[in-house]
Amino acid sequence: MIRIAAPDVGEVELDAVRDVIESGQLADGPAVRRFEDAFANICGTEYAVATTNGTTALHATFEALGVGEGDAVITTPFSFVASANAVRLAGAEPVFADVEPETLTIDPSAVADILAERDDVVAVLPVHLYGMPAEMDRLQALADAHDVALVEDAAQAHGARYQGEVVGSIGDAGCFSFYPTKNATSAEGGMVTTDDPDLAERVRRFCDHGRVAGYEHAAVGHNFRLTSVCAAIGRAQLDRLPSFNLARRGNAAYLNDRLADAAVETPTERPGVRPVYHQYTVRTDDREALATHLEARGVDSAVYYPTPIHQQPAYDGYDADAPVADRAADRVLSLPIHPGLSVAEIREIARAVETFDPGVDTAAPEPEVMDS
């Protein structure tokens, strides 16, 4: 089976972990600072603060921004549930804006409509879905015009660029995840990037029980500190991130070319935008049949995400006018795109999709032709 994800962790990461273990500084030590500095350099930001995962990066950012009860944050309903959960964990209300039909990232026009209707919005949270940057120029203009914060959920977009700028450096803050399937991993981990020294300090303080120094705690906080072991893995991965992203983009370009006439809609790459293809997601009205067809040919696939956030049981009572997101949830299917794919495997993925015939039972693979 050609797997949907295959984290590439090897000897370099093992050596980095061994160094940390031998140092005896397993918690929040120098390895974490090195990881933060290296990631800030990649994003082109002044500061980066490591956290335990992408959700805590978002949560800590909202706490540091003073987002809380009585506040609303506009975000997309078509994302992993953590995007909205972080808003609620901070005590605020997520308000869902529909997504753009081509990119499935948050629609600035829908955001503008909500901003015009409500006076309790304090932040906008776009998600760079599947490694595709949202339309940041328009979102930044809206945030500036309404004096609200702009926080980038870049959990899936390490190294992606929008109009030449690295995501995570455009808004007031960027939030990243280093879950094992992401473009770079630290086993588990997160990061907050920003150019604002006060915001960076408030994030760091919240992640360390509100600690100012020693046992002096100026505010209530959590223990969201990243371990040195995870940081060592993450720092080693960052050296390989450019090659990982290059491979993902190369695989995506090949699939886009091969699948131009196939019975699926392929991803759209807008001018001036350089996505990093955390997922390669096609759309089809025959998703179940396509997934069955692919499985029969040894190709894994997955649905990200089958249920929009506003339709989740945990969000009972939250409404959203999001027909584009609702339709996307019924049609998206992600194919393997990770850098560990061989040339033969990426070709087989393309061939498996090319041979899919909607409406026809294609569960059984074609018989192999044996050489005589």
PEKA-V681773 format. One record per residue. SS is DSSP state (h for helix, s for strand, l for the rest). Layout:
SS
SS
This chain:
l
s
l
l
l
l
l
l
l
l
h
h
h
h
h
h
h
h
h
h
h
h
h
l
l
l
l
l
l
h
h
h
h
h
h
h
h
h
h
h
h
h
h
l
l
l
s
s
s
s
s
l
l
h
h
h
h
h
h
h
h
h
h
h
l
l
l
l
l
l
l
s
s
s
s
s
l
l
l
l
l
h
h
h
h
h
h
h
h
l
l
l
s
s
s
s
s
l
s
l
l
l
l
l
l
s
l
h
h
h
h
h
h
h
h
h
h
l
l
l
s
s
s
s
s
s
s
l
h
h
h
l
l
l
l
h
h
h
h
h
h
h
h
h
h
h
l
l
s
s
s
s
s
l
l
l
l
l
l
l
s
s
l
l
s
s
l
l
l
l
l
l
s
s
s
s
s
l
l
l
l
l
l
l
l
l
l
l
l
s
s
s
s
s
l
l
h
h
h
h
h
h
h
h
h
h
l
s
l
l
s
s
s
l
l
s
s
l
l
l
l
l
s
l
l
l
l
h
h
h
h
h
h
h
h
h
h
h
h
h
h
h
h
h
h
h
h
h
h
h
h
h
h
h
h
h
h
h
l
l
l
l
l
l
s
l
l
l
l
l
l
l
s
s
l
l
l
l
l
s
s
s
s
l
l
l
h
h
h
h
h
h
h
h
h
h
l
l
s
l
s
s
l
l
l
l
l
l
h
h
h
l
h
h
h
l
l
l
l
l
l
l
h
h
h
h
h
h
h
h
h
s
s
s
s
l
l
l
l
l
l
l
h
h
h
h
h
h
h
h
h
h
h
h
l
l
l
l
l
l
l
l
l
l
l
l
l
l
l
l
l
l
